[in-house]
Amino acid sequence: MNNAELKKRLRVACLAILAAGLCSAMLIYLLAEDIPDDSLGYVVVNGTVYPLATRDSKNYRREVQRFGGKTALLFDDFARWFAERWQGKALAETIAWLSILTALGLYLLSSYLSPDAQPDSRDAHEHEQANAPTNGSTPAGHDPPGG
């Protein structure tokens, strides 16, 4: 398979991944429910009610920090954020970004491939004539053996 054919296949795959990923993301977004809250209670600020998640309570954060320090708090926040990326409407966003990045990677890979170098028949013919001996003599700069 030459580079031109590989480039074409990579670009078709790029378009297929992008189309399938974005269509899947749209379908998931339309059909998915929001992530249910793990609310511990509610907080009222200026007349607006906000749910208070378990991970946001001072008691929970204090206990995590007591057992693992500030690093444990950071890892707990990251683990919860990462887990949320795979549920509900956030899953649609994750799939859309993954398909966009994969398609972009394939497109850049196909752009990186150089086109196949097809030797010009005239240049190849001239190269053969320049290196071929004429009239039984040796090429220029080469002496015959014993001479």
C-alpha positions in Angstrom: 0.0 0.0 0.0 1.5 3.3 -1.0 1.3 6.5 1.1 -1.4 8.1 -1.1 -3.7 5.2 -0.5 -2.9 5.1 3.2 -3.6 8.9 3.5 -7.0 8.4 1.9 -7.9 5.6 4.2 -6.8 7.5 7.3 -8.9 10.5 6.3 -11.9 8.3 5.6 -11.4 6.7 9.0 -11.1 10.2 10.5 -14.4 11.3 9.1 -16.1 8.0 10.1 -14.8 8.3 13.7 -15.9 12.0 13.9 -19.3 11.3 12.5 -20.0 8.3 14.7 -18.6 9.9 17.8 -20.6 13.2 17.4 -23.8 11.3 16.5 -23.4 9.0 19.5 -22.7 12.0 21.8 -25.8 13.8 20.6 -27.9 10.7 21.1 -26.6 10.1 24.6 -27.1 13.8 25.5 -30.7 13.7 24.3 -31.5 10.4 26.1 -29.4 10.6 29.3 -30.7 11.8 32.6 -28.8 14.2 34.8 -26.6 12.7 37.4 -28.5 12.1 40.7 -27.3 14.2 43.6 -25.8 12.6 46.6 -27.2 15.5 48.6 -26.6 15.5 52.3 -28.9 18.5 52.8 -29.6 21.9 51.4 -28.1 25.3 51.9 -30.1 28.5 51.4 -28.1 31.6 50.3 -30.0 34.8 49.6 -33.2 32.9 49.1 -31.7 30.4 46.6 -31.6 26.7 47.6 -28.4 24.8 46.8 -27.9 21.1 47.4 -25.0 20.2 49.7 -23.2 17.1 48.4 -21.6 14.7 50.8 -18.1 15.5 49.4 -18.6 19.2 50.0 -19.4 18.9 53.7 -16.8 20.2 56.1 -16.9 17.0 58.1 -16.2 14.7 55.1 -13.4 16.9 53.8 -11.9 17.1 57.3 -11.9 13.3 57.7 -10.3 12.8 54.3 -7.6 15.3 55.1 -7.0 13.8 58.5 -6.4 10.4 57.1 -4.5 11.3 53.9 -3.5 14.9 54.0 -4.1 17.6 51.3 -2.9 15.1 48.7 -5.8 12.8 49.6 -8.2 15.7 49.2 -6.8 16.5 45.7 -7.0 12.8 44.6 -10.5 12.5 46.0 -11.7 15.5 44.1 -10.0 14.2 40.9 -11.4 10.7 41.3 -15.0 12.1 41.8 -14.6 14.5 38.8 -13.3 11.7 36.6 -16.1 9.3 37.7 -18.7 12.0 36.8 -17.3 12.2 33.3 -18.7 8.7 32.6 -22.3 9.3 33.7 -25.4 11.1 32.4 -25.0 14.1 30.1 -21.3 14.5 30.9 -20.8 11.2 29.2 -22.0 12.8 25.9 -19.5 15.6 26.3 -16.7 13.1 27.1 -17.5 11.0 24.0 -17.7 14.1 21.8 -14.2 15.3 22.9 -12.7 11.8 22.6 -14.0 11.4 19.1 -12.8 15.0 18.1 -9.3 14.3 19.5 -9.0 10.9 17.9 -10.1 12.3 14.5 -7.7 15.1 14.8 -4.9 12.7 15.6 -5.7 10.6 12.6 -5.9 13.7 10.4 -2.5 15.0 11.6 -1.0 11.5 11.1 -2.3 11.5 7.5 -0.9 15.0 6.9 2.4 13.9 8.3 2.8 11.2 5.7 4.8 12.3 2.7 3.5 11.6 -0.8 5.1 8.8 -2.7 8.0 10.0 -4.8 7.4 8.9 -8.4 10.6 9.2 -10.4 10.2 11.2 -13.5 10.8 8.8 -16.5 12.9 11.4 -18.3 15.1 11.9 -15.2 15.6 8.2 -14.8 16.4 7.8 -18.5 19.0 10.6 -18.3 20.5 9.0 -15.2 20.8 5.6 -17.0 22.5 7.2 -20.0 25.0 9.2 -17.9 26.1 6.1 -16.0 26.1 3.7 -19.0 29.4 3.1 -20.9 29.4 4.2 -24.5 31.2 2.5 -27.4 32.7 -0.1 -25.2 34.6 2.4 -23.1 34.3 2.7 -19.3 32.6 5.6 -17.6 34.5 8.8 -17.1 37.1 8.7 -14.3 37.4 4.8 -14.3 40.4 3.2 -16.0 40.0 -0.3 -17.4 41.8 -3.0 -15.5 45.4 -3.4 -16.4 45.5 -0.1 -18.2 
